[in-house]
Amino acid sequence: MLPTLPALAPGAWQYAKYPLALAVPLAVLAPPAGLACLLAGLGALWFHRDPDRSPPPSGVVAPADGRVSVIREEGDRVRVGVFMNVTDVHVNRAPAAATVHSVEHTPGKHLPAFTKESDRNERVTIDCGEYELTLIAGAVARRIHPYVEAGDELDRGDRLGHISFGSRVDVLLPPEYDTEDVRVGSNQRVRAGETVLVA
Protein backbone atom coordinates (compact mmCIF):
# COMPACT_ATOMS: atom_id res chain seq x y z
CA MET A 1 0.00 0.00 0.00
CA LEU A 2 1.62 3.29 -1.11
CA PRO A 3 1.49 6.26 1.30
CA THR A 4 -0.84 9.07 0.26
CA LEU A 5 0.62 12.48 -0.43
CA PRO A 6 -0.52 15.32 1.83
CA ALA A 7 -2.96 17.86 0.41
CA LEU A 8 -1.25 20.92 -1.05
CA ALA A 9 -2.30 24.51 -1.58
CA PRO A 10 -3.04 25.43 -5.22
CA GLY A 11 0.10 26.31 -7.14
CA ALA A 12 2.48 24.39 -4.88
CA TRP A 13 3.94 22.45 -7.80
CA GLN A 14 4.69 25.73 -9.62
CA TYR A 15 7.27 26.51 -6.95
CA ALA A 16 8.59 22.94 -6.67
CA LYS A 17 8.81 21.76 -10.29
CA TYR A 18 11.89 23.70 -11.39
CA PRO A 19 14.21 22.74 -8.52
CA LEU A 20 12.95 19.14 -8.70
CA ALA A 21 13.57 19.01 -12.46
CA LEU A 22 17.08 20.43 -12.01
CA ALA A 23 17.82 17.94 -9.24
CA VAL A 24 17.92 15.01 -11.70
CA PRO A 25 20.70 16.18 -14.06
CA LEU A 26 22.59 17.93 -11.27
CA ALA A 27 22.61 14.72 -9.24
CA VAL A 28 24.97 13.36 -11.92
CA LEU A 29 26.88 16.52 -12.87
CA ALA A 30 27.18 18.18 -9.44
CA PRO A 31 25.73 16.02 -6.64
CA PRO A 32 25.80 18.72 -3.92
CA ALA A 33 23.85 21.09 -6.19
CA GLY A 34 21.46 18.28 -7.10
CA LEU A 35 20.82 17.59 -3.43
CA ALA A 36 20.23 21.31 -2.79
CA CYS A 37 17.67 21.45 -5.62
CA LEU A 38 15.93 18.32 -4.35
CA LEU A 39 15.67 19.78 -0.84
CA ALA A 40 14.43 23.13 -2.23
CA GLY A 41 11.70 21.40 -4.24
CA LEU A 42 10.59 19.21 -1.34
CA GLY A 43 10.71 22.25 0.93
CA ALA A 44 8.39 24.17 -1.38
CA LEU A 45 5.88 21.31 -1.31
CA TRP A 46 6.10 21.00 2.47
CA PHE A 47 5.64 24.75 2.87
CA HIS A 48 2.39 24.59 0.87
CA ARG A 49 0.89 21.68 2.82
CA ASP A 50 -2.83 22.01 3.45
CA PRO A 51 -4.04 19.75 6.29
CA ASP A 52 -7.70 19.33 7.16
CA ARG A 53 -9.02 21.18 10.19
CA SER A 54 -12.01 20.65 12.50
CA PRO A 55 -13.69 23.98 13.27
CA PRO A 56 -15.59 24.35 16.56
CA PRO A 57 -19.38 24.80 16.39
CA SER A 58 -19.27 28.46 17.46
CA GLY A 59 -17.02 31.46 17.96
CA VAL A 60 -14.68 33.45 15.74
CA VAL A 61 -11.65 31.31 14.96
CA ALA A 62 -8.07 32.14 14.00
CA PRO A 63 -7.59 32.84 10.27
CA ALA A 64 -4.01 31.53 10.23
CA ASP A 65 -1.53 29.24 11.94
CA GLY A 66 1.18 31.03 13.90
CA ARG A 67 1.63 33.38 16.83
CA VAL A 68 -0.63 36.27 17.80
CA SER A 69 1.36 39.40 16.97
CA VAL A 70 -1.35 42.08 17.12
CA ILE A 71 -4.23 42.75 19.52
CA ARG A 72 -5.34 46.36 19.31
CA GLU A 73 -8.36 48.60 19.24
CA GLU A 74 -9.14 50.50 16.03
CA GLY A 75 -11.96 52.90 16.79
CA ASP A 76 -14.81 50.75 18.07
CA ARG A 77 -13.35 47.53 16.60
CA VAL A 78 -10.62 45.10 17.66
CA ARG A 79 -7.91 43.79 15.34
CA VAL A 80 -6.18 40.46 15.98
CA GLY A 81 -3.16 39.61 13.81
CA VAL A 82 -1.41 36.26 13.42
CA PHE A 83 2.20 36.11 12.23
CA MET A 84 3.06 32.98 10.23
CA ASN A 85 6.60 31.66 10.57
CA VAL A 86 8.20 29.64 7.75
CA THR A 87 7.35 26.43 9.63
CA ASP A 88 3.62 27.22 9.88
CA VAL A 89 0.86 26.12 7.52
CA HIS A 90 0.15 29.10 5.26
CA VAL A 91 -3.39 28.26 4.12
CA ASN A 92 -5.81 30.80 5.59
CA ARG A 93 -9.35 30.11 6.76
CA ALA A 94 -12.61 31.97 7.39
CA PRO A 95 -13.02 33.03 11.04
CA ALA A 96 -16.83 32.67 10.87
CA ALA A 97 -19.68 32.10 8.45
CA ALA A 98 -20.14 35.07 6.12
CA THR A 99 -20.79 36.31 2.62
CA VAL A 100 -17.79 37.86 0.88
CA HIS A 101 -18.60 41.49 0.02
CA SER A 102 -15.35 42.36 -1.74
CA VAL A 103 -11.75 41.28 -2.32
CA GLU A 104 -9.30 44.16 -2.81
CA HIS A 105 -5.57 44.05 -3.56
CA THR A 106 -3.41 46.94 -2.33
CA PRO A 107 0.22 47.19 -3.52
CA GLY A 108 2.84 48.17 -0.97
CA LYS A 109 6.18 47.42 0.61
CA HIS A 110 7.62 44.04 1.63
CA LEU A 111 8.84 44.71 5.15
CA PRO A 112 9.06 42.02 7.89
CA ALA A 113 5.47 41.12 8.76
CA PHE A 114 6.07 40.99 12.52
CA THR A 115 6.98 44.71 12.69
CA LYS A 116 4.70 47.73 13.06
CA GLU A 117 6.01 49.04 9.71
CA SER A 118 4.34 46.08 7.95
CA ASP A 119 1.08 48.08 8.05
CA ARG A 120 2.41 49.60 4.78
CA ASN A 121 2.98 46.21 3.12
CA GLU A 122 1.26 44.73 0.09
CA ARG A 123 -2.06 43.21 1.13
CA VAL A 124 -5.35 41.65 0.10
CA THR A 125 -8.41 42.75 2.09
CA ILE A 126 -11.41 40.43 2.17
CA ASP A 127 -14.50 42.27 3.42
CA CYS A 128 -17.04 39.84 4.88
CA GLY A 129 -19.43 42.41 6.28
CA GLU A 130 -19.41 41.57 10.00
CA TYR A 131 -15.64 41.05 9.93
CA GLU A 132 -12.74 41.88 7.65
CA LEU A 133 -9.61 39.89 6.84
CA THR A 134 -6.28 41.28 5.69
CA LEU A 135 -3.66 38.98 4.16
CA ILE A 136 -0.32 40.78 4.42
CA ALA A 137 2.84 39.95 2.44
CA GLY A 138 6.18 40.07 4.26
CA ALA A 139 9.86 40.50 3.44
CA VAL A 140 10.09 37.17 1.62
CA ALA A 141 6.44 36.57 0.71
CA ARG A 142 5.54 38.15 -2.60
CA ARG A 143 2.49 36.13 -3.57
CA ILE A 144 -0.92 36.42 -1.93
CA HIS A 145 -3.40 33.93 -3.39
CA PRO A 146 -7.07 34.57 -2.47
CA TYR A 147 -9.46 31.74 -3.32
CA VAL A 148 -12.67 33.74 -2.90
CA GLU A 149 -14.51 36.55 -4.66
CA ALA A 150 -17.48 38.81 -3.98
CA GLY A 151 -20.68 36.84 -3.46
CA ASP A 152 -19.05 33.65 -2.17
CA GLU A 153 -20.58 32.06 0.92
CA LEU A 154 -18.17 30.95 3.63
CA ASP A 155 -18.57 28.64 6.60
CA ARG A 156 -16.42 28.82 9.71
CA GLY A 157 -13.03 27.30 8.88
CA ASP A 158 -13.39 27.31 5.08
CA ARG A 159 -10.19 27.83 3.11
CA LEU A 160 -10.09 31.33 1.62
CA GLY A 161 -6.50 31.79 0.44
CA HIS A 162 -2.82 31.35 1.15
CA ILE A 163 0.34 33.41 1.17
CA SER A 164 3.37 31.83 -0.47
CA PHE A 165 6.43 32.23 1.76
CA GLY A 166 4.89 34.71 4.19
CA SER A 167 3.57 36.37 6.51
CA ARG A 168 0.60 37.80 8.52
CA VAL A 169 -3.19 37.61 8.54
CA ASP A 170 -5.36 40.06 10.51
CA VAL A 171 -9.02 39.81 11.38
CA LEU A 172 -10.99 42.93 12.27
CA LEU A 173 -13.54 41.44 14.64
CA PRO A 174 -17.28 42.13 14.49
CA PRO A 175 -18.21 45.37 16.28
CA GLU A 176 -19.93 43.64 19.23
CA TYR A 177 -16.57 42.42 20.58
CA ASP A 178 -14.02 44.40 22.58
CA THR A 179 -10.54 43.54 23.86
CA GLU A 180 -11.94 41.91 27.02
CA ASP A 181 -13.68 39.32 24.84
CA VAL A 182 -10.45 38.18 23.17
CA ARG A 183 -9.50 34.73 24.46
CA VAL A 184 -5.94 34.63 23.14
CA GLY A 185 -2.88 36.54 24.29
CA SER A 186 0.08 38.16 22.58
CA ASN A 187 2.60 35.61 21.27
CA GLN A 188 0.17 32.71 21.81
CA ARG A 189 0.23 29.97 19.17
CA VAL A 190 -3.05 29.47 17.27
CA ARG A 191 -4.32 27.12 14.55
CA ALA A 192 -6.32 28.32 11.56
CA GLY A 193 -9.95 27.27 11.69
CA GLU A 194 -9.68 25.76 15.16
CA THR A 195 -8.42 28.17 17.84
CA VAL A 196 -11.25 30.39 19.13
CA LEU A 197 -10.34 34.09 19.23
CA VAL A 198 -13.66 35.26 20.69
CA ALA A 199 -16.62 33.09 21.74
ZABA-416384 format. One record per residue: residue in three letters; x, y, z of N, C-alpha, C in turn. Coordinates in steps of 0.02 Angstrom, whole numbers, plus 50000, padded with zeros to 5 digits. Layout:
N
["ALA" [X Y Z] [X Y Z] [X Y Z]]
...
! end
This chain:
199
["MET" [50043 49941 50000] [50000 50000 50000] [50045 50062 50000]]
["LEU" [50040 50104 49949] [50081 50165 49944] [50054 50219 49991]]
["PRO" [50099 50258 50023] [50075 50313 50065] [50042 50367 50022]]
["THR" [49991 50400 50050] [49958 50453 50013] [49995 50519 50025]]
["LEU" [49998 50559 49972] [50031 50624 49978] [49986 50672 50017]]
["PRO" [50015 50717 50057] [49974 50766 50092] [49942 50815 50043]]
["ALA" [49885 50842 50062] [49852 50893 50020] [49896 50955 50017]]
["LEU" [49896 50987 49959] [49938 51046 49947] [49895 51105 49926]]
["ALA" [49918 51165 49944] [49885 51225 49921] [49892 51231 49845]]
["PRO" [49843 51263 49811] [49848 51272 49739] [49912 51308 49720]]
["GLY" [49944 51284 49667] [50005 51316 49643] [50069 51291 49675]]
["ALA" [50064 51243 49722] [50124 51219 49756] [50175 51191 49707]]
["TRP" [50151 51153 49657] [50197 51123 49610] [50231 51174 49566]]
["GLN" [50202 51233 49558] [50234 51286 49519] [50301 51307 49551]]
["TYR" [50302 51307 49617] [50364 51325 49653] [50413 51267 49657]]
["ALA" [50387 51206 49656] [50430 51147 49666] [50457 51117 49602]]
["LYS" [50423 51127 49546] [50440 51088 49486] [50509 51105 49458]]
["TYR" [50530 51168 49460] [50594 51185 49431] [50653 51157 49471]]
["PRO" [50655 51168 49537] [50710 51137 49574] [50710 51061 49571]]
["LEU" [50650 51030 49570] [50647 50957 49565] [50672 50933 49497]]
["ALA" [50655 50969 49444] [50679 50951 49377] [50754 50958 49371]]
["LEU" [50781 51011 49402] [50854 51022 49400] [50891 50971 49442]]
["ALA" [50858 50944 49493] [50891 50897 49538] [50915 50835 49502]]
["VAL" [50879 50813 49450] [50896 50750 49415] [50962 50756 49378]]
["PRO" [50970 50805 49331] [51035 50809 49297] [51092 50830 49343]]
["LEU" [51077 50874 49391] [51130 50896 49436] [51153 50841 49483]]
["ALA" [51109 50792 49496] [51130 50736 49538] [51189 50699 49507]]
["VAL" [51194 50700 49439] [51249 50668 49404] [51307 50716 49394]]
["LEU" [51291 50778 49374] [51344 50826 49357] [51376 50859 49418]]
["ALA" [51335 50874 49467] [51359 50909 49528] [51316 50887 49587]]
["PRO" [51330 50829 49616] [51287 50801 49668] [51267 50849 49724]]
["PRO" [51312 50890 49751] [51290 50936 49804] [51236 50984 49780]]
["ALA" [51243 51009 49718] [51192 51055 49691] [51127 51017 49678]]
["GLY" [51133 50955 49655] [51073 50914 49645] [51036 50903 49710]]
["LEU" [51073 50889 49763] [51041 50879 49829] [51007 50944 49852]]
["ALA" [51040 51001 49841] [51011 51065 49860] [50946 51078 49823]]
["CYS" [50945 51063 49758] [50884 51073 49719] [50828 51026 49743]]
["LEU" [50846 50963 49758] [50797 50916 49783] [50766 50941 49848]]
["LEU" [50808 50964 49894] [50783 50989 49958] [50741 51052 49948]]
["ALA" [50761 51096 49901] [50722 51156 49888] [50653 51139 49862]]
["GLY" [50649 51090 49816] [50585 51070 49788] [50540 51038 49840]]
["LEU" [50569 50992 49880] [50529 50960 49933] [50508 51011 49986]]
["GLY" [50552 51060 49999] [50536 51112 50047] [50477 51155 50023]]
["ALA" [50475 51169 49958] [50420 51208 49931] [50354 51171 49938]]
["LEU" [50355 51105 49926] [50294 51065 49934] [50273 51063 50008]]
["TRP" [50321 51053 50052] [50305 51050 50124] [50277 51116 50147]]
["PHE" [50305 51171 50123] [50282 51237 50143] [50209 51248 50125]]
["HIS" [50188 51220 50068] [50119 51230 50044] [50072 51174 50065]]
["ARG" [50089 51137 50117] [50045 51084 50141] [49979 51114 50164]]
["ASP" [49926 51075 50159] [49858 51100 50173] [49818 51048 50212]]
["PRO" [49833 51039 50276] [49798 50987 50315] [49726 51006 50329]]
["ASP" [49684 50955 50339] [49615 50966 50358] [49612 50994 50429]]
["ARG" [49560 51031 50443] [49549 51059 50509] [49477 51044 50531]]
["SER" [49466 51046 50597] [49399 51032 50625] [49376 51093 50663]]
["PRO" [49338 51138 50631] [49315 51199 50664] [49268 51184 50721]]
["PRO" [49269 51224 50774] [49220 51217 50828] [49151 51240 50804]]
["PRO" [49099 51222 50842] [49031 51240 50819] [49014 51314 50825]]
["SER" [49053 51352 50864] [49036 51423 50873] [49100 51462 50885]]
["GLY" [49093 51529 50886] [49149 51573 50898] [49182 51597 50834]]
["VAL" [49225 51647 50842] [49266 51673 50787] [49334 51641 50794]]
["VAL" [49356 51604 50742] [49417 51566 50748] [49475 51601 50713]]
["ALA" [49536 51578 50729] [49596 51607 50700] [49597 51597 50625]]
["PRO" [49618 51648 50586] [49620 51642 50514] [49685 51610 50488]]
["ALA" [49734 51601 50533] [49800 51576 50511] [49833 51538 50568]]
["ASP" [49879 51494 50549] [49923 51462 50597] [49979 51511 50615]]
["GLY" [50003 51510 50676] [50059 51552 50695] [50052 51579 50765]]
["ARG" [50083 51636 50776] [50081 51669 50841] [50044 51735 50837]]
["VAL" [50005 51750 50888] [49968 51814 50890] [50019 51870 50897]]
["SER" [50020 51915 50848] [50068 51970 50849] [50035 52038 50858]]
["VAL" [49969 52041 50850] [49932 52104 50856] [49867 52092 50893]]
["ILE" [49855 52131 50945] [49788 52137 50976] [49781 52212 50991]]
["ARG" [49739 52246 50954] [49733 52318 50966] [49664 52343 50946]]
["GLU" [49645 52397 50978] [49582 52430 50962] [49592 52477 50903]]
["GLU" [49544 52477 50857] [49543 52525 50802] [49474 52556 50801]]
["GLY" [49468 52615 50831] [49402 52645 50839] [49361 52602 50886]]
["ASP" [49303 52580 50862] [49260 52537 50904] [49267 52463 50885]]
["ARG" [49321 52446 50851] [49332 52377 50830] [49398 52352 50860]]
["VAL" [49407 52286 50859] [49469 52255 50883] [49501 52216 50826]]
["ARG" [49566 52226 50817] [49604 52189 50767] [49648 52138 50802]]
["VAL" [49647 52076 50776] [49691 52023 50799] [49732 51999 50739]]
["GLY" [49798 52001 50745] [49842 51980 50690] [49881 51919 50709]]
["VAL" [49892 51875 50661] [49930 51813 50671] [49989 51813 50623]]
["PHE" [50049 51809 50652] [50110 51806 50611] [50127 51733 50597]]
["MET" [50136 51717 50532] [50153 51649 50512] [50228 51642 50500]]
["ASN" [50259 51598 50538] [50330 51583 50529] [50337 51537 50468]]
["VAL" [50399 51526 50446] [50410 51482 50388] [50389 51410 50402]]
["THR" [50386 51390 50465] [50368 51321 50481] [50292 51312 50488]]
["ASP" [50254 51366 50486] [50181 51361 50494] [50146 51344 50429]]
["VAL" [50087 51314 50434] [50043 51306 50376] [50021 51375 50354]]
["HIS" [50022 51388 50288] [50007 51455 50263] [49941 51460 50227]]
["VAL" [49899 51409 50233] [49831 51413 50206] [49787 51449 50258]]
["ASN" [49750 51498 50235] [49710 51540 50279] [49636 51520 50276]]
["ARG" [49601 51531 50332] [49532 51506 50338] [49485 51560 50364]]
["ALA" [49421 51550 50349] [49370 51598 50370] [49359 51595 50445]]
["PRO" [49360 51651 50479] [49349 51651 50552] [49277 51634 50572]]
["ALA" [49229 51647 50528] [49159 51633 50544] [49120 51631 50478]]
["ALA" [49059 51606 50482] [49016 51605 50423] [49003 51677 50399]]
["ALA" [49003 51686 50334] [48993 51753 50306] [48984 51749 50231]]
["THR" [48961 51806 50203] [48961 51815 50131] [49016 51865 50114]]
["VAL" [49057 51848 50065] [49110 51893 50044] [49080 51953 50008]]
["HIS" [49094 52013 50033] [49070 52074 50001] [49118 52099 49947]]
["SER" [49183 52095 49962] [49233 52118 49913] [49301 52088 49929]]
["VAL" [49343 52086 49877] [49413 52064 49884] [49455 52117 49849]]
["GLU" [49498 52151 49887] [49535 52208 49860] [49610 52200 49872]]
["HIS" [49648 52205 49818] [49721 52202 49822] [49750 52273 49827]]
["THR" [49796 52283 49875] [49830 52347 49883] [49905 52336 49878]]
["PRO" [49938 52366 49828] [50011 52359 49824] [50044 52396 49882]]
["GLY" [50106 52377 49896] [50142 52409 49951] [50212 52381 49958]]
["LYS" [50241 52392 50017] [50309 52371 50031] [50311 52297 50049]]
["HIS" [50371 52271 50060] [50381 52202 50082] [50428 52202 50141]]
["LEU" [50404 52231 50196] [50442 52235 50258] [50425 52175 50302]]
["PRO" [50468 52158 50351] [50453 52101 50394] [50384 52107 50425]]
["ALA" [50345 52053 50420] [50274 52056 50438] [50261 52059 50513]]
["PHE" [50313 52047 50554] [50303 52050 50626] [50317 52119 50654]]
["THR" [50335 52168 50611] [50349 52235 50635] [50289 52282 50624]]
["LYS" [50289 52337 50660] [50235 52386 50653] [50236 52417 50583]]
["GLU" [50295 52422 50551] [50301 52452 50485] [50265 52410 50432]]
["SER" [50250 52347 50447] [50217 52304 50398] [50146 52327 50381]]
["ASP" [50120 52376 50419] [50054 52404 50402] [50055 52438 50334]]
["ARG" [50115 52450 50306] [50120 52480 50239] [50134 52427 50185]]
["ASN" [50133 52364 50204] [50149 52311 50156] [50093 52297 50106]]
["GLU" [50112 52262 50052] [50063 52236 50005] [50013 52193 50042]]
["ARG" [49949 52197 50021] [49897 52160 50057] [49838 52145 50012]]
["VAL" [49798 52096 50034] [49732 52083 50005] [49682 52086 50061]]
["THR" [49631 52129 50054] [49580 52137 50105] [49516 52102 50081]]
["ILE" [49491 52058 50123] [49429 52021 50109] [49376 52046 50157]]
["ASP" [49329 52085 50131] [49275 52113 50171] [49217 52063 50174]]
["CYS" [49202 52040 50234] [49148 51992 50244] [49090 52022 50284]]
["GLY" [49084 52088 50280] [49028 52121 50314] [49040 52127 50389]]
["GLU" [49022 52076 50427] [49030 52078 50500] [49103 52081 50521]]
["TYR" [49146 52050 50482] [49218 52052 50497] [49256 52063 50432]]
["GLU" [49320 52080 50440] [49363 52094 50382] [49430 52059 50392]]
["LEU" [49454 52028 50340] [49519 51994 50342] [49570 52032 50300]]
["THR" [49632 52034 50323] [49686 52064 50285] [49743 52015 50281]]
["LEU" [49760 51993 50220] [49817 51949 50208] [49875 51993 50188]]
["ILE" [49929 51991 50228] [49984 52039 50221] [50048 52003 50199]]
["ALA" [50078 52026 50145] [50142 51998 50122] [50198 52023 50168]]
["GLY" [50252 51984 50171] [50309 52004 50213] [50371 52016 50172]]
["ALA" [50429 52010 50205] [50493 52025 50172] [50509 51974 50118]]
["VAL" [50490 51911 50129] [50504 51859 50081] [50442 51843 50039]]
["ALA" [50385 51846 50071] [50322 51829 50035] [50305 51882 49984]]
["ARG" [50295 51861 49923] [50277 51908 49870] [50214 51886 49834]]
["ARG" [50181 51833 49858] [50124 51806 49822] [50067 51792 49870]]
["ILE" [50015 51833 49865] [49954 51821 49904] [49903 51790 49856]]
["HIS" [49875 51734 49875] [49830 51696 49831] [49760 51690 49862]]
["PRO" [49715 51738 49851] [49647 51729 49876] [49610 51677 49835]]
["TYR" [49568 51637 49868] [49527 51587 49834] [49455 51610 49824]]
["VAL" [49437 51667 49854] [49367 51687 49855] [49356 51751 49816]]
["GLU" [49293 51765 49800] [49274 51827 49767] [49207 51850 49794]]
["ALA" [49189 51912 49777] [49126 51940 49801] [49067 51894 49785]]
["GLY" [49025 51884 49835] [48966 51842 49827] [48974 51771 49853]]
["ASP" [49036 51750 49866] [49048 51682 49892] [49022 51676 49963]]
["GLU" [48994 51619 49978] [48971 51603 50046] [49024 51562 50082]]
["LEU" [49041 51582 50142] [49092 51547 50181] [49062 51519 50245]]
["ASP" [49085 51460 50264] [49071 51432 50330] [49133 51440 50373]]
["ARG" [49123 51437 50438] [49179 51441 50485] [49232 51388 50468]]
["GLY" [49294 51410 50459] [49349 51365 50444] [49361 51350 50371]]
["ASP" [49319 51377 50326] [49330 51365 50254] [49396 51397 50231]]
["ARG" [49430 51364 50186] [49490 51392 50156] [49472 51453 50114]]
["LEU" [49511 51507 50121] [49496 51567 50081] [49556 51596 50046]]
["GLY" [49616 51566 50057] [49675 51589 50022] [49738 51564 50055]]
["HIS" [49795 51581 50025] [49859 51567 50058] [49910 51619 50035]]
["ILE" [49962 51626 50075] [50017 51671 50059] [50079 51627 50049]]
["SER" [50108 51630 49989] [50169 51591 49977] [50229 51625 50008]]
["PHE" [50260 51590 50054] [50322 51612 50088] [50311 51675 50129]]
["GLY" [50256 51679 50165] [50244 51736 50209] [50184 51724 50251]]
["SER" [50151 51767 50284] [50179 51818 50325] [50131 51837 50382]]
["ARG" [50075 51872 50371] [50030 51890 50426] [49959 51894 50400]]
["VAL" [49911 51874 50443] [49840 51881 50427] [49806 51913 50487]]
["ASP" [49770 51967 50474] [49732 52003 50526] [49658 51991 50516]]
["VAL" [49622 51990 50572] [49549 51991 50569] [49525 52050 50610]]
["LEU" [49484 52092 50579] [49451 52146 50613] [49384 52118 50637]]
["LEU" [49379 52109 50703] [49323 52072 50732] [49257 52109 50723]]
["PRO" [49201 52073 50726] [49136 52106 50724] [49131 52159 50779]]
["PRO" [49091 52211 50768] [49090 52269 50814] [49064 52253 50884]]
["GLU" [49030 52197 50894] [49004 52182 50961] [49057 52158 51010]]
["TYR" [49118 52145 50985] [49172 52121 51029] [49219 52177 51048]]
["ASP" [49246 52174 51110] [49299 52220 51129] [49358 52179 51154]]
["THR" [49411 52213 51176] [49473 52177 51193] [49463 52128 51251]]
["GLU" [49415 52141 51295] [49403 52096 51351] [49373 52029 51328]]
["ASP" [49345 52028 51268] [49316 51966 51242] [49368 51920 51209]]
["VAL" [49427 51948 51194] [49478 51909 51158] [49506 51855 51205]]
["ARG" [49505 51793 51181] [49525 51736 51223] [49596 51713 51211]]
["VAL" [49633 51748 51168] [49703 51731 51157] [49746 51790 51179]]
["GLY" [49810 51775 51193] [49856 51827 51215] [49912 51838 51164]]
["SER" [49948 51892 51173] [50004 51908 51129] [50055 51851 51131]]
["ASN" [50079 51832 51073] [50130 51780 51063] [50103 51709 51073]]
["GLN" [50038 51702 51084] [50009 51635 51090] [50004 51602 51023]]
["ARG" [50019 51536 51020] [50011 51499 50958] [49938 51482 50946]]
["VAL" [49917 51488 50883] [49848 51474 50864] [49848 51431 50801]]
["ARG" [49792 51397 50788] [49784 51356 50728] [49725 51382 50687]]
["ALA" [49736 51391 50623] [49684 51416 50578] [49623 51370 50579]]
["GLY" [49565 51401 50587] [49503 51364 50584] [49485 51326 50647]]
["GLU" [49529 51327 50698] [49516 51288 50758] [49520 51329 50823]]
["THR" [49571 51370 50831] [49579 51409 50892] [49527 51465 50894]]
["VAL" [49489 51468 50949] [49437 51519 50956] [49469 51584 50980]]
["LEU" [49459 51638 50942] [49483 51705 50962] [49434 51738 51009]]
["VAL" [49370 51737 50991] [49317 51763 51034] [49258 51715 51029]]
["ALA" [49224 51703 51086] [49169 51654 51087] [49104 51688 51069]]
! end
